[in-house]
Amino acid sequence: MSQDLIEGPIDGYKLTDENMVCCPDGIPYQYELGKRHQLVEENRPLDLCEYGFHFCLYPSGVYVYKNIGRVFKVRAYGVLKLDKTPGADLKMVCKEIEFVEEITPTGNQNTGHRNTGCQNTGDQNTGDQNTGNWNTGNWNTGERNIGDQNTGNWNTGNWNTGERNIGHLNTGHRNTGHQNTGNQNTGHRNTGDQNTGNWNCGNFHTGYFGLLDAPVYVFDKICEVKRQDLNMVLFYELGKRLLENAPFDIKPFLGIPNATEIKITNLHQAFIKARKK
């Protein structure tokens, strides 16, 4: 049976009893420091939790499976390729394993520093089983996460792999909605970017099921100029003028698509009226 293996070496960590004995497949196995151990049945396929030498990628992860014993840094060869999941408890299985050195974890089974939670590899975590730093949630591999099981950074939701997400299950960045694979979405389940609606593959949609990019409306009409070709400096300058009560010269802004003097004047008056309210 062909398996997708990483030849290695891959460094990891393993916990044994006080005599360096572990029980793979329920049978006691004696390990030795500095020795490279090989499986007896070489042709038998590796099976996580069933057959093979097991180890954790992170030192704190070993305590998820056993609470007491000695922790060793190991070097693994012929590692079965698995999908990585967030958290320090990520376990791997391999055909050969070498015990390199013994390590001594600190209190609460943390190998990082200034952790108030348990089983953290990173630093300054208040949650548990984090490999990143400054996490208040659990099972995070990124940093500064407040939720759980994030692999990115600065997430306040859960199960995010991107960064700066507030929602849940996002793989993109800066999403406030949920289950987005694009970026900067406030809606849900979008694969495009900057959508406020849901289930959009395109970008900039406020509605649903958008396949192409949403058109740009300027002065309530579709703009014939492509979004990337718009003179946004001119847009921002007009925006600043609209926030002032004093009249201003309209002519420089007539280069904005669909702009006319009366439209800009009416828009300015509408802003002034709204502010008075």
N, C-alpha and C positions, 0 to 999 in steps of 0.2 A: 504494500500500500504506500503510495507516494504522499509525502507530507511536505508542507511548506515550512522549511527549517531555516533558521538563521545560524550560520556556522559558528559565529562568535569570534572571540570571546565576548560575553556580556557580563558585566559586574552586577552582583546583587547581594542579598543577605539571607541568612538562614539561621533558624533557631533549633538547637538540639537540647537534649537533657544534659545533666552535669557531666556525663561520661562520653559526650559527643555521639550519642546514639539517637537515631530517629527511626520511625516505623513506617516507611513507605509500603503501601499495599498491606498494612497490618503486620508486617514482618520486621523485627528489629534489625537495624543496619548500623554497623559501626563505621563512623567516619574517622579520618585522620587528618591532622593539620599538615598542609603541604602536599597531600596526595591527590592525584586526579582519579576520581572514581568513575567507572563505566558500568552501564547496564549489562546485566547478564544476557538477557534476551534482546540482542541487537536488532532483530528483524520485527520485533513487536512494535506496533505504532504507539507513539506517545499519546497519552490521554490525561488531560488536566484533572487532578484529584483522583486519578485511577492508576496511572502507570507512568513512571519516570521520576527523575530527581526534581523536586520542587524548590523554588526559592522566590523571594520577593525582590522587586526592583528597588524598594526603599527600605531603609533600616527599621522604621517604625512599623512597617506592615506586618512583620513577623508576629507581633503581639495580637493581631486579629485572630490568629489561628491557634496560638499557644501563649499562655501568660507567664510561664516560668521556664527558665533555662538559660543557656549561653547563646549569645548572638555572634555569628561569624560573617565576615565578608567573604563572598565566594566568587568564583569565576566559572561561568557556564558555557558549554559548547553544544552545538546541535539543539538550539532552542526552538520550540514550536512557536511559530508566529501567531500571535493573537491580537485581536482588536484591543487597544489600550482603553481603559476606563479611568475616570477621575478617582483620585484618592490614593492613600499610601498602601492600601491593602491589595494592590495589583500583584497577582501571583503568576509565575511562569513555570514551565516544565521543560526539562532538557534531557539529553542522552548522557552527558558527561558533566561532572561538577568537581571543582577543586576548591578546597578550603584554604584561603589565603592568610587571614589573620582574625583574631578575636577582637571584638569591639565592646565598649562599655556604655550603654545608653544612660541618660540622666533620668531624673525623677519623672513619674507619671508616664514612663516608657516613651519619652520624647527624646529624639536625637538632635533636635534644633534647640534654639535658645529662647528664654523668656516666654515659654508657652504656658497658658493656664489650662488648656485642654489636654487631651491624652493622645498618645501615639502619633505625634506630629513630627515630620522630618524637617519642615521649614521652621521659621522663627516668628515669634510674637503672635501665635495663633491662640484664639480663645475657643475655637471649635475643636473637633477631633479629626484625626487621620488626614491632616493636610500635608501636602508636600511643598506647597508654596508658602508665602509669608503674609502676615497681617490679615489672616482670614478669620472671620467670626462665625462662618458656617462650617460645614463638615465635608470631608472628601474632596477638597479643592486642590487642584494642581497649579492653579494660577495664583495671583496675589491680589490682596485687598478685596476679596469677595465677601459679601454678606450672606448670600444664599448658600446652597449646597450643590456639590458635584459640578462645579465649574472648572473648565480647563483654561479659560481665558483670564483676563485681569479686570478688576474694578467692576465686577458684576454684582447687582443687588438681587437678581432673580436666581433661579435654579436651573441646573443642567445646561448652562451656556458654554459654548466652546469659543465664542468670539470675545470681544472686549467692550467694556462700558455698556453692557446691556442691563436694562431694568426689568425686562420681562423674563419669560422662561423658555427654555428649549430653543434658544437662538444660536445659529452658527455664524451669523454675521456680526457686525459691530454697531454699537450705538443704537440698538433697537429698544424701543419702549414697549412694543407689542410682544406677542408670543409666537414661537415656532417659525421665526423668520430665518431664511438662509441668506437674504440680502442684507443691506446696511441702511441704517438710519430710517427704519420703518416704525411708524406708530401703530399701524394696523397689524393684522395677524396672518401668519402662514404665507408670507410673501417671499418670492425668490428674487424679485427685483429690488431696487433701491428707492428710498425716500417715498414709500407709499403710506398713505393714511387709511386706505381701504384694505380689503382682504383678498387673499388668493390671487395676487397679481404676479405675473412673470415679467411684465414690463416695469418701467420706472415712473414715479411721480403721479401715481393714480390715487384718486379719492374714492373710486367706486370698486367694483369687483371683477375678477377674472380678466384683467387687462393683459393682453398678449404683447402688444407693442407699447412703445413709450407714449405716455399721455401727451396731448398737444399742449402748447403754452398759450395761455390766454393773456393778452395785454389790452387793457382798456375794454374788457368784456368781449373781445373778439379774438379768434384764433390767430396767432402770430405766424406769419409765413417764414420768418427767420428761424433757423435751428437754434435750439436752446444754447448750445455751446458757442454760437456766434453772436449772441446778444452782448451789447455793451453794458455790462453790469455796473461799471463805474457811473455811467449816466443814470442808471436806475437808482443807485444809492444816493446820488446827488439830488435827484428829484424827491426821493423819500425824505431827505433832510429838510427840504424846502416845505414839504407838506406838513411838517411838524411845527412850522413857524406861522404866526398870524399875519405877519407883514407881507404885502404883495411882493412878487419877485418877477424877474424877466423870464417869460415862458419860452422865448424863441430857442435857447440852447437845447431845450428838451423835445423839440419837434422832430428830432431824429429818432426818437423812440417809436417803434412800430405801432401803428394805429393811433398815434397821438395827434390831437388837434388843439388849438388854443382854447376852444370852448370846453373840451373834455378836461384839460388840465385845470382850467379855472373852476369848473364845477366840482372837480375832485378836491381841490384846495378848500373850497367853501364847505364841502361836506365834512372835511376833517375839522375845520374850525367849529362848525356847528356841533359836531360830536364831542369835542373837547369842552364846550360850554355846558353840556349836559352833565 
